[in-house]
Each structure stands twice: as structure tokens, then as C-alpha cells.
């Protein structure tokens, strides 16, 4: 039988793991959003067009 102390400690650990996973997911989402936004600037689109034309030629 698991004591109340051990069960409480396990639940706290799971709670901390869940919070860490949520923070990591939020950071990854933010980075993905920034990367997507950076690739959609006018300068980035022109650069992609020029590089695309260079690759085709």
C-alpha cells in the first residue's frame, strides 16, 4: 500500500512535469510562429523568389 505522503509526492511530481511540458509546448509554438512570420516578410519572399529562380536556371 502506498502511503499518503508518497502518493502526494508523486502527484506533485506529475503536476510539475505537466507544467514543464506545457511551457515547452508554448515556447515551441512561439518559435514556430516567429519563424513562419520571418519567412513571410517582403524581403524573405523576394529572397525565396530569387533563390527559386536560381535553382531552376
C-alpha positions as CSV (number, residue, x, y, z in Angstrom):
1,X,0.0,0.0,0.0
2,X,1.3,3.5,-0.9
3,X,1.4,6.0,1.9
4,X,-0.4,9.3,1.6
5,X,3.0,11.1,1.6
6,X,4.3,9.1,-1.3
7,X,1.1,9.5,-3.3
8,X,1.2,13.2,-2.7
9,X,4.8,13.5,-3.7
10,X,4.1,11.5,-6.9
11,X,1.1,13.8,-7.7
12,X,3.3,16.9,-7.2
13,X,5.9,15.4,-9.5
14,X,3.4,14.7,-12.2
15,X,2.0,18.2,-11.8
16,X,5.5,19.7,-12.2
17,X,6.1,17.6,-15.3
18,X,2.8,18.7,-16.8
19,X,3.6,22.3,-16.2
20,X,7.1,21.9,-17.8
21,X,5.6,20.2,-20.8
22,X,3.1,23.0,-21.2
23,X,5.8,25.6,-21.0
24,X,7.9,23.7,-23.6
25,X,4.9,23.5,-25.9
26,X,4.2,27.2,-25.6
27,X,7.9,28.0,-26.3
28,X,7.9,25.7,-29.4
29,X,4.7,27.3,-30.6
30,X,6.1,30.8,-30.2
31,X,9.3,29.9,-32.0
32,X,7.4,28.3,-34.9
33,X,5.2,31.3,-35.2
34,X,8.2,33.6,-35.2
35,X,9.9,31.5,-37.9
36,X,6.8,31.4,-40.0
37,X,6.4,35.2,-39.7
38,X,10.1,35.8,-40.5
39,X,9.8,33.8,-43.7
40,X,6.7,35.9,-44.8
41,X,8.4,39.3,-44.7
42,X,8.7,41.0,-48.1
43,X,12.5,40.7,-48.1
44,X,12.2,37.0,-47.3
45,X,9.7,36.4,-50.1
46,X,11.9,38.3,-52.6
47,X,14.9,36.2,-51.4
48,X,12.9,33.0,-51.8
49,X,11.8,34.1,-55.3
50,X,15.4,34.9,-56.4
51,X,16.8,31.6,-54.9
52,X,14.0,29.7,-56.5
53,X,14.8,31.2,-59.9
54,X,18.5,30.5,-59.4
55,X,17.7,26.8,-58.6
56,X,15.5,26.4,-61.7
57,X,18.1,28.0,-64.0
